[in-house]
Amino acid sequence: MVVDQLRDADVDRLFQALADTTRRDIVRRVTVAEYSVSGLAALYAMSFAAVQKHVAVLERAFLVTKEKRGREQIVRGNHEGLEKARLLLDEYEAIWRQRAGRIADILAEG
């Protein structure tokens, strides 16, 4: 069970990272192609430092990785981190579906 594999702090970091529109957009972009931090900064109406902070939040949540290449920091999606997020949400969905199924059974009995 993924929930058991992730510490509460990891889950908190994951949801905190995904709670922001810009960070979700960065994740979407870097899962398709690599971007330098400066390349990402050119895409948003905010400072380079602000984008760098968003990337740091995503990196702490294991949703992206950052690699120094020459003078640039290259950002790419972290497949393993994204897979853990997907599995975690799948588990929550399964819990919800079980509860909805039980409610449907109770209603069918009545």
Beta strands, then each sheet from edge to edge (+ up, - down):
strand 1: 35-36
strand 2: 64-69
strand 3: 72-77
sheet 1: 1+ 3- 2+
end
